[in-house]
Amino acid sequence: MIWQCVEDEELDSTVDAVMEKFSKAPTLALARTKQALRASTTATLEQQLALECNYQRELGNSADYAEGVASFGEKRPPNFSGN
């Protein structure tokens, strides 16, 4: 996916910043997002909605979700564990 264009001389620093952001993200949520995007190429609307519903239920019960909510309430950066 392309969502940003930068000048050639800004490419390395921009890539570093994006990778830094993803390295601190909840890995399970990123994995499920990637899986949902892949499934969307062949799934019917009903199948896709069911898959996304299951993923939301799973992720809503994850330790990373609880950490995200807690860190937001405590006004601190989250420390995701991948669980």
Biopython code that builds the backbone (N, CA, C, O; Angstrom):
import numpy as np
from Bio.PDB.StructureBuilder import StructureBuilder

atoms = [
    (1, "MET", "N", (0.828, -1.173, 0.000)),
    (1, "MET", "CA", (0.000, 0.000, 0.000)),
    (1, "MET", "C", (0.878, 1.244, 0.000)),
    (1, "MET", "O", (1.858, 1.324, 0.740)),
    (2, "ILE", "N", (0.530, 2.177, -0.806)),
    (2, "ILE", "CA", (1.246, 3.439, -0.830)),
    (2, "ILE", "C", (0.336, 4.502, -0.233)),
    (2, "ILE", "O", (-0.788, 4.689, -0.699)),
    (3, "TRP", "N", (0.805, 5.193, 0.784)),
    (3, "TRP", "CA", (0.007, 6.249, 1.404)),
    (3, "TRP", "C", (0.797, 7.534, 1.568)),
    (3, "TRP", "O", (0.276, 8.535, 2.059)),
    (4, "GLN", "N", (2.068, 7.501, 1.152)),
    (4, "GLN", "CA", (2.888, 8.680, 1.348)),
    (4, "GLN", "C", (3.965, 8.718, 0.265)),
    (4, "GLN", "O", (4.545, 7.692, -0.090)),
    (5, "CYS", "N", (4.218, 9.909, -0.247)),
    (5, "CYS", "CA", (5.308, 10.123, -1.191)),
    (5, "CYS", "C", (6.288, 11.097, -0.564)),
    (5, "CYS", "O", (5.887, 12.095, 0.035)),
    (6, "VAL", "N", (7.586, 10.801, -0.704)),
    (6, "VAL", "CA", (8.612, 11.672, -0.147)),
    (6, "VAL", "C", (9.706, 11.873, -1.186)),
    (6, "VAL", "O", (9.840, 11.100, -2.135)),
    (7, "GLU", "N", (10.465, 12.904, -0.987)),
    (7, "GLU", "CA", (11.603, 13.165, -1.852)),
    (7, "GLU", "C", (12.656, 12.070, -1.642)),
    (7, "GLU", "O", (12.725, 11.465, -0.572)),
    (8, "ASP", "N", (13.461, 11.826, -2.654)),
    (8, "ASP", "CA", (14.468, 10.771, -2.576)),
    (8, "ASP", "C", (15.357, 10.892, -1.347)),
    (8, "ASP", "O", (15.650, 9.891, -0.693)),
    (9, "GLU", "N", (15.784, 12.097, -1.032)),
    (9, "GLU", "CA", (16.693, 12.274, 0.093)),
    (9, "GLU", "C", (16.016, 12.061, 1.447)),
    (9, "GLU", "O", (16.704, 11.932, 2.460)),
    (10, "GLU", "N", (14.683, 12.021, 1.486)),
    (10, "GLU", "CA", (13.941, 11.782, 2.725)),
    (10, "GLU", "C", (13.534, 10.322, 2.900)),
    (10, "GLU", "O", (12.994, 9.944, 3.941)),
    (11, "LEU", "N", (13.792, 9.505, 1.886)),
    (11, "LEU", "CA", (13.286, 8.127, 1.905)),
    (11, "LEU", "C", (13.822, 7.323, 3.083)),
    (11, "LEU", "O", (13.035, 6.709, 3.803)),
    (12, "ASP", "N", (15.123, 7.308, 3.303)),
    (12, "ASP", "CA", (15.697, 6.502, 4.381)),
    (12, "ASP", "C", (15.149, 6.894, 5.746)),
    (12, "ASP", "O", (14.782, 6.023, 6.536)),
    (13, "SER", "N", (15.088, 8.178, 6.032)),
    (13, "SER", "CA", (14.592, 8.609, 7.343)),
    (13, "SER", "C", (13.101, 8.328, 7.491)),
    (13, "SER", "O", (12.635, 8.018, 8.587)),
    (14, "THR", "N", (12.354, 8.432, 6.405)),
    (14, "THR", "CA", (10.921, 8.134, 6.455)),
    (14, "THR", "C", (10.692, 6.653, 6.692)),
    (14, "THR", "O", (9.839, 6.279, 7.497)),
    (15, "VAL", "N", (11.445, 5.804, 5.999)),
    (15, "VAL", "CA", (11.332, 4.355, 6.198)),
    (15, "VAL", "C", (11.698, 3.997, 7.635)),
    (15, "VAL", "O", (11.021, 3.183, 8.263)),
    (16, "ASP", "N", (12.757, 4.595, 8.154)),
    (16, "ASP", "CA", (13.151, 4.338, 9.540)),
    (16, "ASP", "C", (12.038, 4.710, 10.511)),
    (16, "ASP", "O", (11.774, 3.976, 11.463)),
    (17, "ALA", "N", (11.387, 5.843, 10.278)),
    (17, "ALA", "CA", (10.309, 6.292, 11.162)),
    (17, "ALA", "C", (9.108, 5.349, 11.100)),
    (17, "ALA", "O", (8.510, 5.034, 12.128)),
    (18, "VAL", "N", (8.760, 4.905, 9.905)),
    (18, "VAL", "CA", (7.631, 3.978, 9.751)),
    (18, "VAL", "C", (7.953, 2.646, 10.424)),
    (18, "VAL", "O", (7.108, 2.077, 11.115)),
    (19, "MET", "N", (9.164, 2.152, 10.223)),
    (19, "MET", "CA", (9.550, 0.882, 10.839)),
    (19, "MET", "C", (9.597, 0.983, 12.368)),
    (19, "MET", "O", (9.241, 0.034, 13.066)),
    (20, "GLU", "N", (10.030, 2.111, 12.874)),
    (20, "GLU", "CA", (10.033, 2.330, 14.322)),
    (20, "GLU", "C", (8.601, 2.266, 14.866)),
    (20, "GLU", "O", (8.347, 1.665, 15.910)),
    (21, "LYS", "N", (7.680, 2.891, 14.145)),
    (21, "LYS", "CA", (6.278, 2.887, 14.565)),
    (21, "LYS", "C", (5.715, 1.462, 14.556)),
    (21, "LYS", "O", (5.062, 1.048, 15.514)),
    (22, "PHE", "N", (5.965, 0.709, 13.475)),
    (22, "PHE", "CA", (5.453, -0.656, 13.393)),
    (22, "PHE", "C", (6.114, -1.576, 14.411)),
    (22, "PHE", "O", (5.483, -2.522, 14.881)),
    (23, "SER", "N", (7.360, -1.319, 14.757)),
    (23, "SER", "CA", (8.044, -2.184, 15.723)),
    (23, "SER", "C", (7.447, -2.067, 17.120)),
    (23, "SER", "O", (7.626, -2.958, 17.949)),
    (24, "LYS", "N", (6.746, -0.985, 17.382)),
    (24, "LYS", "CA", (6.128, -0.772, 18.691)),
    (24, "LYS", "C", (4.629, -1.072, 18.688)),
    (24, "LYS", "O", (3.963, -0.925, 19.713)),
    (25, "ALA", "N", (4.102, -1.491, 17.542)),
    (25, "ALA", "CA", (2.672, -1.739, 17.391)),
    (25, "ALA", "C", (2.307, -3.126, 17.929)),
    (25, "ALA", "O", (3.184, -3.971, 18.108)),
    (26, "PRO", "N", (1.023, -3.361, 18.185)),
    (26, "PRO", "CA", (0.581, -4.676, 18.653)),
    (26, "PRO", "C", (0.662, -5.697, 17.506)),
    (26, "PRO", "O", (-0.128, -5.645, 16.564)),
    (27, "THR", "N", (1.611, -6.610, 17.597)),
    (27, "THR", "CA", (1.904, -7.509, 16.481)),
    (27, "THR", "C", (0.738, -8.421, 16.112)),
    (27, "THR", "O", (0.539, -8.710, 14.932)),
    (28, "LEU", "N", (-0.025, -8.872, 17.080)),
    (28, "LEU", "CA", (-1.162, -9.733, 16.767)),
    (28, "LEU", "C", (-2.202, -8.962, 15.951)),
    (28, "LEU", "O", (-2.775, -9.501, 15.005)),
    (29, "ALA", "N", (-2.441, -7.718, 16.314)),
    (29, "ALA", "CA", (-3.396, -6.895, 15.559)),
    (29, "ALA", "C", (-2.893, -6.649, 14.138)),
    (29, "ALA", "O", (-3.681, -6.672, 13.192)),
    (30, "LEU", "N", (-1.603, -6.416, 13.981)),
    (30, "LEU", "CA", (-1.045, -6.239, 12.637)),
    (30, "LEU", "C", (-1.197, -7.516, 11.813)),
    (30, "LEU", "O", (-1.529, -7.461, 10.629)),
    (31, "ALA", "N", (-0.952, -8.668, 12.443)),
    (31, "ALA", "CA", (-1.082, -9.942, 11.741)),
    (31, "ALA", "C", (-2.521, -10.180, 11.298)),
    (31, "ALA", "O", (-2.760, -10.600, 10.166)),
    (32, "ARG", "N", (-3.484, -9.914, 12.187)),
    (32, "ARG", "CA", (-4.891, -10.132, 11.830)),
    (32, "ARG", "C", (-5.341, -9.150, 10.739)),
    (32, "ARG", "O", (-6.152, -9.507, 9.885)),
    (33, "THR", "N", (-4.831, -7.939, 10.762)),
    (33, "THR", "CA", (-5.152, -6.975, 9.710)),
    (33, "THR", "C", (-4.652, -7.489, 8.366)),
    (33, "THR", "O", (-5.373, -7.439, 7.368)),
    (34, "LYS", "N", (-3.425, -7.979, 8.343)),
    (34, "LYS", "CA", (-2.848, -8.524, 7.117)),
    (34, "LYS", "C", (-3.654, -9.732, 6.631)),
    (34, "LYS", "O", (-3.913, -9.862, 5.435)),
    (35, "GLN", "N", (-4.048, -10.607, 7.545)),
    (35, "GLN", "CA", (-4.841, -11.778, 7.177)),
    (35, "GLN", "C", (-6.202, -11.376, 6.632)),
    (35, "GLN", "O", (-6.686, -11.966, 5.666)),
    (36, "ALA", "N", (-6.818, -10.379, 7.242)),
    (36, "ALA", "CA", (-8.129, -9.916, 6.770)),
    (36, "ALA", "C", (-8.019, -9.293, 5.387)),
    (36, "ALA", "O", (-8.888, -9.505, 4.541)),
    (37, "LEU", "N", (-6.970, -8.535, 5.152)),
    (37, "LEU", "CA", (-6.777, -7.941, 3.825)),
    (37, "LEU", "C", (-6.581, -9.011, 2.766)),
    (37, "LEU", "O", (-7.137, -8.919, 1.672)),
    (38, "ARG", "N", (-5.791, -10.024, 3.089)),
    (38, "ARG", "CA", (-5.577, -11.128, 2.134)),
    (38, "ARG", "C", (-6.878, -11.873, 1.855)),
    (38, "ARG", "O", (-7.175, -12.200, 0.706)),
    (39, "ALA", "N", (-7.647, -12.139, 2.895)),
    (39, "ALA", "CA", (-8.904, -12.876, 2.737)),
    (39, "ALA", "C", (-9.914, -12.095, 1.903)),
    (39, "ALA", "O", (-10.744, -12.683, 1.210)),
    (40, "SER", "N", (-9.839, -10.783, 1.973)),
    (40, "SER", "CA", (-10.834, -9.951, 1.286)),
    (40, "SER", "C", (-10.786, -10.085, -0.229)),
    (40, "SER", "O", (-11.737, -9.706, -0.912)),
    (41, "THR", "N", (-9.700, -10.614, -0.758)),
    (41, "THR", "CA", (-9.605, -10.747, -2.224)),
    (41, "THR", "C", (-10.459, -11.885, -2.754)),
    (41, "THR", "O", (-10.793, -11.893, -3.939)),
    (42, "THR", "N", (-10.824, -12.849, -1.911)),
    (42, "THR", "CA", (-11.610, -13.999, -2.378)),
    (42, "THR", "C", (-12.895, -14.227, -1.586)),
    (42, "THR", "O", (-13.752, -14.995, -2.023)),
    (43, "ALA", "N", (-13.046, -13.587, -0.450)),
    (43, "ALA", "CA", (-14.209, -13.827, 0.415)),
    (43, "ALA", "C", (-15.428, -13.050, -0.071)),
    (43, "ALA", "O", (-15.313, -11.985, -0.677)),
    (44, "THR", "N", (-16.592, -13.615, 0.213)),
    (44, "THR", "CA", (-17.830, -12.865, -0.012)),
    (44, "THR", "C", (-17.942, -11.822, 1.102)),
    (44, "THR", "O", (-17.202, -11.871, 2.085)),
    (45, "LEU", "N", (-18.860, -10.891, 0.943)),
    (45, "LEU", "CA", (-19.059, -9.879, 1.975)),
    (45, "LEU", "C", (-19.414, -10.535, 3.303)),
    (45, "LEU", "O", (-18.876, -10.160, 4.345)),
    (46, "GLU", "N", (-20.309, -11.505, 3.272)),
    (46, "GLU", "CA", (-20.722, -12.176, 4.496)),
    (46, "GLU", "C", (-19.549, -12.891, 5.157)),
    (46, "GLU", "O", (-19.390, -12.825, 6.376)),
    (47, "GLN", "N", (-18.727, -13.573, 4.363)),
    (47, "GLN", "CA", (-17.553, -14.261, 4.902)),
    (47, "GLN", "C", (-16.566, -13.275, 5.518)),
    (47, "GLN", "O", (-16.004, -13.523, 6.584)),
    (48, "GLN", "N", (-16.367, -12.158, 4.830)),
    (48, "GLN", "CA", (-15.414, -11.172, 5.311)),
    (48, "GLN", "C", (-15.903, -10.538, 6.615)),
    (48, "GLN", "O", (-15.122, -10.344, 7.547)),
    (49, "LEU", "N", (-17.178, -10.221, 6.676)),
    (49, "LEU", "CA", (-17.719, -9.640, 7.904)),
    (49, "LEU", "C", (-17.614, -10.617, 9.071)),
    (49, "LEU", "O", (-17.315, -10.212, 10.194)),
    (50, "ALA", "N", (-17.856, -11.897, 8.812)),
    (50, "ALA", "CA", (-17.734, -12.908, 9.869)),
    (50, "ALA", "C", (-16.289, -13.033, 10.330)),
    (50, "ALA", "O", (-16.024, -13.126, 11.529)),
    (51, "LEU", "N", (-15.358, -13.035, 9.391)),
    (51, "LEU", "CA", (-13.939, -13.115, 9.738)),
    (51, "LEU", "C", (-13.516, -11.925, 10.590)),
    (51, "LEU", "O", (-12.856, -12.087, 11.616)),
    (52, "GLU", "N", (-13.900, -10.731, 10.156)),
    (52, "GLU", "CA", (-13.535, -9.526, 10.899)),
    (52, "GLU", "C", (-14.192, -9.490, 12.268)),
    (52, "GLU", "O", (-13.597, -9.000, 13.227)),
    (53, "CYS", "N", (-15.399, -9.997, 12.369)),
    (53, "CYS", "CA", (-16.078, -10.087, 13.671)),
    (53, "CYS", "C", (-15.288, -10.996, 14.604)),
    (53, "CYS", "O", (-15.078, -10.664, 15.771)),
    (54, "ASN", "N", (-14.853, -12.142, 14.089)),
    (54, "ASN", "CA", (-14.066, -13.070, 14.905)),
    (54, "ASN", "C", (-12.737, -12.456, 15.333)),
    (54, "ASN", "O", (-12.311, -12.613, 16.478)),
    (55, "TYR", "N", (-12.089, -11.759, 14.408)),
    (55, "TYR", "CA", (-10.814, -11.113, 14.738)),
    (55, "TYR", "C", (-11.016, -10.022, 15.793)),
    (55, "TYR", "O", (-10.212, -9.897, 16.717)),
    (56, "GLN", "N", (-12.074, -9.241, 15.660)),
    (56, "GLN", "CA", (-12.323, -8.183, 16.650)),
    (56, "GLN", "C", (-12.591, -8.781, 18.026)),
    (56, "GLN", "O", (-12.131, -8.257, 19.040)),
    (57, "ARG", "N", (-13.337, -9.878, 18.055)),
    (57, "ARG", "CA", (-13.611, -10.545, 19.333)),
    (57, "ARG", "C", (-12.298, -11.051, 19.937)),
    (57, "ARG", "O", (-12.033, -10.848, 21.122)),
    (58, "GLU", "N", (-11.489, -11.703, 19.120)),
    (58, "GLU", "CA", (-10.203, -12.228, 19.594)),
    (58, "GLU", "C", (-9.305, -11.101, 20.106)),
    (58, "GLU", "O", (-8.754, -11.187, 21.203)),
    (59, "LEU", "N", (-9.166, -10.067, 19.320)),
    (59, "LEU", "CA", (-8.265, -8.979, 19.691)),
    (59, "LEU", "C", (-8.791, -8.182, 20.870)),
    (59, "LEU", "O", (-8.006, -7.679, 21.674)),
    (60, "GLY", "N", (-10.100, -8.059, 20.988)),
    (60, "GLY", "CA", (-10.688, -7.349, 22.118)),
    (60, "GLY", "C", (-10.465, -8.060, 23.445)),
    (60, "GLY", "O", (-10.580, -7.454, 24.510)),
    (61, "ASN", "N", (-10.149, -9.335, 23.375)),
    (61, "ASN", "CA", (-9.853, -10.115, 24.581)),
    (61, "ASN", "C", (-8.357, -10.322, 24.789)),
    (61, "ASN", "O", (-7.952, -11.101, 25.651)),
    (62, "SER", "N", (-7.542, -9.632, 24.008)),
    (62, "SER", "CA", (-6.095, -9.839, 24.089)),
    (62, "SER", "C", (-5.450, -8.961, 25.164)),
    (62, "SER", "O", (-6.001, -7.940, 25.577)),
    (63, "ALA", "N", (-4.280, -9.389, 25.594)),
    (63, "ALA", "CA", (-3.505, -8.610, 26.571)),
    (63, "ALA", "C", (-3.080, -7.273, 25.966)),
    (63, "ALA", "O", (-3.029, -6.264, 26.670)),
    (64, "ASP", "N", (-2.776, -7.257, 24.668)),
    (64, "ASP", "CA", (-2.369, -6.005, 24.023)),
    (64, "ASP", "C", (-3.510, -4.990, 23.991)),
    (64, "ASP", "O", (-3.276, -3.788, 24.115)),
    (65, "TYR", "N", (-4.737, -5.466, 23.825)),
    (65, "TYR", "CA", (-5.877, -4.549, 23.866)),
    (65, "TYR", "C", (-5.993, -3.922, 25.256)),
    (65, "TYR", "O", (-6.164, -2.711, 25.399)),
    (66, "ALA", "N", (-5.896, -4.768, 26.261)),
    (66, "ALA", "CA", (-5.974, -4.261, 27.637)),
    (66, "ALA", "C", (-4.850, -3.266, 27.912)),
    (66, "ALA", "O", (-5.064, -2.249, 28.572)),
    (67, "GLU", "N", (-3.655, -3.560, 27.404)),
    (67, "GLU", "CA", (-2.525, -2.643, 27.578)),
    (67, "GLU", "C", (-2.776, -1.327, 26.855)),
    (67, "GLU", "O", (-2.464, -0.260, 27.384)),
    (68, "GLY", "N", (-3.335, -1.392, 25.656)),
    (68, "GLY", "CA", (-3.635, -0.169, 24.909)),
    (68, "GLY", "C", (-4.632, 0.715, 25.641)),
    (68, "GLY", "O", (-4.450, 1.929, 25.723)),
    (69, "VAL", "N", (-5.680, 0.110, 26.169)),
    (69, "VAL", "CA", (-6.689, 0.866, 26.910)),
    (69, "VAL", "C", (-6.077, 1.447, 28.191)),
    (69, "VAL", "O", (-6.300, 2.612, 28.520)),
    (70, "ALA", "N", (-5.314, 0.634, 28.899)),
    (70, "ALA", "CA", (-4.696, 1.102, 30.150)),
    (70, "ALA", "C", (-3.719, 2.237, 29.883)),
    (70, "ALA", "O", (-3.717, 3.237, 30.602)),
    (71, "SER", "N", (-2.894, 2.093, 28.860)),
    (71, "SER", "CA", (-1.906, 3.137, 28.573)),
    (71, "SER", "C", (-2.580, 4.435, 28.145)),
    (71, "SER", "O", (-2.100, 5.520, 28.473)),
    (72, "PHE", "N", (-3.684, 4.330, 27.419)),
    (72, "PHE", "CA", (-4.420, 5.525, 27.024)),
    (72, "PHE", "C", (-4.966, 6.229, 28.258)),
    (72, "PHE", "O", (-4.832, 7.445, 28.391)),
    (73, "GLY", "N", (-5.580, 5.473, 29.158)),
    (73, "GLY", "CA", (-6.136, 6.049, 30.375)),
    (73, "GLY", "C", (-5.079, 6.646, 31.285)),
    (73, "GLY", "O", (-5.326, 7.628, 31.985)),
    (74, "GLU", "N", (-3.897, 6.044, 31.267)),
    (74, "GLU", "CA", (-2.805, 6.529, 32.112)),
    (74, "GLU", "C", (-1.917, 7.547, 31.400)),
    (74, "GLU", "O", (-0.929, 8.024, 31.957)),
    (75, "LYS", "N", (-2.284, 7.867, 30.172)),
    (75, "LYS", "CA", (-1.545, 8.858, 29.379)),
    (75, "LYS", "C", (-0.053, 8.531, 29.292)),
    (75, "LYS", "O", (0.809, 9.366, 29.568)),
    (76, "ARG", "N", (0.218, 7.280, 28.895)),
    (76, "ARG", "CA", (1.593, 6.831, 28.718)),
    (76, "ARG", "C", (1.686, 6.002, 27.442)),
    (76, "ARG", "O", (0.672, 5.506, 26.950)),
    (77, "PRO", "N", (2.878, 5.850, 26.911)),
    (77, "PRO", "CA", (3.021, 5.005, 25.716)),
    (77, "PRO", "C", (2.722, 3.549, 26.052)),
    (77, "PRO", "O", (3.071, 3.092, 27.140)),
    (78, "PRO", "N", (2.089, 2.813, 25.152)),
    (78, "PRO", "CA", (1.796, 1.406, 25.425)),
    (78, "PRO", "C", (3.059, 0.559, 25.328)),
    (78, "PRO", "O", (4.014, 0.911, 24.636)),
    (79, "ASN", "N", (3.039, -0.551, 26.029)),
    (79, "ASN", "CA", (4.126, -1.519, 25.964)),
    (79, "ASN", "C", (3.506, -2.847, 25.557)),
    (79, "ASN", "O", (3.186, -3.672, 26.414)),
    (80, "PHE", "N", (3.332, -3.062, 24.253)),
    (80, "PHE", "CA", (2.665, -4.248, 23.746)),
    (80, "PHE", "C", (3.568, -5.473, 23.853)),
    (80, "PHE", "O", (4.782, -5.385, 23.671)),
    (81, "SER", "N", (2.951, -6.618, 24.154)),
    (81, "SER", "CA", (3.698, -7.864, 24.338)),
    (81, "SER", "C", (3.526, -8.835, 23.185)),
    (81, "SER", "O", (4.255, -9.823, 23.101)),
    (82, "GLY", "N", (2.588, -8.578, 22.305)),
    (82, "GLY", "CA", (2.307, -9.511, 21.219)),
    (82, "GLY", "C", (1.304, -10.574, 21.601)),
    (82, "GLY", "O", (1.121, -11.550, 20.873)),
    (83, "ASN", "N", (0.654, -10.396, 22.731)),
    (83, "ASN", "CA", (-0.352, -11.352, 23.217)),
    (83, "ASN", "C", (-1.719, -10.717, 23.293)),
    (83, "ASN", "O", (-2.684, -11.375, 23.680)),
]
sb = StructureBuilder()
sb.init_structure("model")
sb.init_model(0)
sb.init_chain("A")
sb.init_seg("    ")
for serial, (resi, resn, name, xyz) in enumerate(atoms, 1):
    if name == "N":
        sb.init_residue(resn, " ", resi, " ")
    sb.init_atom(name, np.array(xyz, "f"), 0.0, 1.0, " ", f" {name:<3s}", serial, name[0])
structure = sb.get_structure()
